[in-house]
């Protein structure tokens, strides 16, 4: 009887437990984040998808000193702190590898901006903001020269041929490639204008303070002052070649066309590239003041050519080679020439074209060239020296020499400490039509200590 009672109790317990289990909610299996090694280190699968995500970036702070060029408003010492966050999403699809990447950066000045933001589809298509395929890059170190290497909006088609050889053809945002357009008088111009002046006119009136009937009365004279304003119409002659300020750039009509041919192998890499750049100049009314024999005046009637739109084209070519000299040394040489496309040779602050105010036509495009050389030397796995030198010649405008050096030490993995310096010598050439004065020539230097944490 005891045995029967025991079996009955066990059966009842199992029945109750089963009923309670049936009433409990079913817990779905947890889909933990998994490591994705298909696209390199640092990627993880986004849960529930086949897309791999990676976060990377840097945090950087700098302290530096510079010469003040005898200008008390320029800081001779400075601090900078900034960051960059890079997000990459990659996956394999029916059209090949699909990648989207963007970067957000910010500085201690309160500026937060979008850096590169691009998409690649397979091996052939790149769209978005990314480094121009025209450029081969600068030298080595923090101060690595003036060149085009920067993010720019583009639509680029990439054609890989194998064995490290590839060609690209793309359209890029020409608004980011603009330099200055000079405006000058192609011939003597007579400008009509007006100016005003004021002068004081005194008139004297005789009055009898004691009345005319008083014998022996005192007579006084009162002087009244009148202010007159007179408008003069004058003409002045603007002599041929005189600078009349800068013309405006018109809206972009045709993007810049960029093509390149590149090879990358064990010995290093080399590239040749070219760009076509549209110039759209709108002449502007010079505001004056212009000198007259007696005063200065501002132009009142507009000149015929003011507001005229004219179009021309500039171009640029570049070639570069980087060689691996052993396992610890690299050398690099880059050269470029441009006509009417100064930005492509580091001359965005100079003139790339000239427009005649009397006709509104672009009459000339300015040319220039540069050559850059760099050396990167590893002394150990965590100590590197980078040296860069460059010379820029902007014809009839300026010559610029620069040299920079950076000594970088990796204290531990992803913690870099760098000491860098740069010297720049700028010689401005006299040019009346472009309003350039040799007195504006200058030389400057800068040095900084940088601490950077990569992740």
Secondary structure, DSSP 8 states (H G I E B T S, - for coil): -HHHHHHHHHHHHHHHHHHHHHHS----------EE-SS-TTEEE-TTSS-EEEEEEEEEEEEEEE--TT-TTS-SEEEEEEEEEEEEEEEEETTEEEEEEEEEEEETTS-EEEEEEEEEETTTEEEEEEE-TT-----SSS---S---SEEEEEEEEEEEETTEEEEEEEE-GGGG--EEEEE-SS-EEEEEEEEEEEEEEEEEEEETT-TTSTT--EEEEEEEEEEEEEEEEEEEE-TT-EEEE-EE---SS-EEEEEEEEEETTEEEEEEEEEEEEEEE-------EE-SS-EEEE-S--TTTT-EEEEEEEEEEEEEEEEETTTEEEEEEEEEEES-GGGGT-TTSEEEEEETTT--EEEE-EEEEEEEEEEEEEETTEEEEEEEEEEEETTTEEEEEEEEEEEEEEETTEEEEEEEEEEEEEE--BTTTTB-GGG-EEEEEEEEEEEEE-
